[in-house]
């Protein structure tokens, strides 16, 4: 059987991407990374992809006259790889209507908190400031909002008394990488049903 085709969106070092690259190197993993796109030409994760023999292309917002033009270019770049799923893995841009309409409910995002609590770019800091004793990682489908799409799965991470933002985020990342690999495995081998906000894999 052909493997599920993934295109991964990154902004930074690409540790989540590396988890998927490692998994797709396993002979029985049902998905493979066929392309990587970044909103920054300097993202270290691009080199991770190239080292693995995966095409890696920057689509930087600064190279386009406005966000709409960038969104159109990003959609075209994604479509060129003919992905089954798009994985937003540490991608720090909000996807626009061109991308979302081209891949409706076929974009998944990782988030370092237990949504709907603490959406946005500072989730770990916000959770610590709020004094929660448990946080974690969420993987959800992407819609027009900020971290508002239907949730696929979550895993919890305990907050320790001595945690600062960096220490807590590192523990969340370990959980996040394993969760992403597992969720992608299930997306590749199951049918996805969405009813309201509920996602069921059968």
C-alpha positions in Angstrom: 0.0 0.0 0.0 1.3 3.5 -0.7 2.2 5.5 2.3 0.3 8.6 3.4 2.0 11.7 2.1 2.9 14.5 4.6 4.1 18.0 4.0 5.4 19.6 7.2 5.3 23.3 7.9 8.1 24.6 10.2 9.4 27.9 11.5 12.4 26.9 13.6 14.7 24.1 14.6 12.4 21.3 13.4 12.5 18.9 16.3 8.9 17.8 15.7 9.8 17.4 12.0 12.8 15.2 13.0 10.4 13.0 15.0 8.3 12.5 11.8 11.4 12.0 9.7 12.7 9.3 12.1 9.4 7.6 12.1 9.0 7.7 8.4 12.4 6.0 8.1 10.9 2.9 9.8 9.7 0.4 7.2 6.3 -0.2 8.8 5.4 3.4 9.5 2.4 4.2 7.3 3.3 7.8 6.4 6.2 9.6 4.9 7.4 13.2 4.8 7.5 14.2 1.1 8.2 17.9 1.6 9.0 20.6 4.1 8.0 24.3 3.9 9.2 27.1 6.2 8.2 30.7 6.6 11.9 31.5 7.1 14.8 30.8 4.8 17.0 30.5 7.9 15.0 27.9 9.7 17.4 25.1 10.8 14.7 22.6 10.2 15.1 23.0 6.5 18.6 21.5 6.7 17.2 18.6 8.7 14.9 17.8 5.8 17.6 18.1 3.2 19.9 15.9 5.3 17.1 13.3 5.1 16.7 13.7 1.3 13.4 15.5 1.6 12.8 18.7 -0.5 12.7 21.7 1.7 11.5 25.1 0.5 11.3 28.5 2.2 8.2 30.5 1.6 9.0 33.6 3.5 6.2 36.2 4.2 8.7 39.0 3.6 9.1 37.9 0.0 5.5 38.7 -0.9 3.7 42.1 -1.1 1.0 41.1 1.4 -0.3 38.2 3.5 -2.8 37.2 0.8 -0.1 36.8 -1.8 2.0 34.7 0.7 -1.0 32.5 1.5 -1.6 31.9 -2.2 2.1 31.0 -2.7 2.1 28.7 0.3 -1.0 26.9 -1.1 0.7 26.5 -4.5 3.8 25.1 -2.8 1.8 22.7 -0.7 -0.2 21.5 -3.7 2.9 20.8 -5.7 3.7 17.9 -3.3 0.2 16.4 -3.5 -0.1 15.8 0.3 -2.7 13.7 2.0 -2.1 15.7 5.2 -0.4 19.0 6.1 1.3 19.0 9.5 1.9 22.4 11.2 4.9 21.5 13.5 6.1 24.6 15.2 4.8 26.8 12.4 4.4 30.3 13.8 2.1 31.8 11.1 -1.7 31.7 10.9 -2.8 29.9 7.8 -5.1 31.9 5.5 -8.2 31.1 3.5 -6.3 29.9 0.4 -4.5 27.1 2.3 -7.4 26.2 4.5 -9.8 25.9 1.5 -7.3 23.8 -0.4 -6.9 21.4 2.5 -10.2 21.5 4.5 -9.7 19.7 7.8 -6.5 18.2 6.4 -4.1 20.4 8.3 -3.1 19.2 11.8 -1.3 21.4 14.4 0.6 20.7 17.6 0.1 23.0 20.6 2.0 23.0 23.9 -1.0 23.2 26.2 -4.3 21.4 26.9 -6.6 23.3 24.6 -9.0 25.1 24.9 -6.8 26.5 27.8 -3.9 28.7 26.8 -4.2 29.2 23.0 -1.7 31.3 21.2 2.1 31.7 20.9 2.8 31.9 24.7 1.0 28.8 25.9 3.7 27.5 28.2 4.3 30.9 29.8 0.6 31.5 30.2 0.1 28.1 31.9 2.9 28.7 34.4 1.6 32.2 35.1 -1.9 30.8 35.8 -0.5 28.3 38.3 -1.9 25.1 36.7 -0.6 21.8 38.1 -1.2 19.9 34.9 -0.6 21.1 31.3 0.4 19.1 28.2 0.2 18.9 24.4 -2.7 19.0 22.0 -3.0 17.9 18.4 -5.9 19.4 16.6 -7.3 20.1 13.2 -6.8 23.7 11.9 -9.7 26.0 11.2 -9.9 29.8 10.7 -9.2 30.6 14.4 -6.1 30.5 16.6 -5.9 27.0 18.1 -9.7 26.6 17.9 -10.0 23.6 15.6 -11.4 20.2 16.6 -9.1 18.3 19.0 -7.7 14.9 17.8 -5.8 13.9 20.9 -4.1 15.3 24.1 -1.5 14.1 26.6 -0.9 15.6 30.0 2.4 16.8 31.5 2.7 17.5 35.3 4.0 21.0 36.3 6.8 20.7 38.9 7.3 23.3 41.7 10.7 24.4 40.3 9.6 24.7 36.7 10.5 27.7 34.6 9.2 28.2 31.1 12.2 26.5 29.4 12.2 23.4 31.6 8.5 22.8 31.3 8.5 23.4 27.6 11.3 20.8 27.1 9.2 18.2 28.9 6.2 19.1 26.9 8.2 18.8 23.6 9.1 15.2 24.5 5.5 14.3 24.9 4.5 16.3 21.9 6.9 14.5 19.6 5.6 11.1 20.6 2.0 12.2 20.4 2.5 13.6 16.9 4.1 10.4 15.6 1.2 8.4 17.1 -1.6 10.7 15.8 -0.1 10.7 12.2 0.1 6.9 12.4 -3.6 6.8 13.2 -4.6 9.4 10.6 -2.8 7.3 8.0 -4.6 4.1 8.9 -8.1 5.2 9.9 -11.0 7.1 8.5 -11.5 10.5 10.0 -15.0 11.5 11.1 -15.8 15.0 12.3 -19.1 15.7 14.1 -19.3 19.2 15.4 -16.1 19.5 17.5 -15.7 15.7 18.0 -13.1 13.9 15.9 -13.4 10.1 15.7 -11.0 7.7 13.9 -12.4 4.4 12.8 
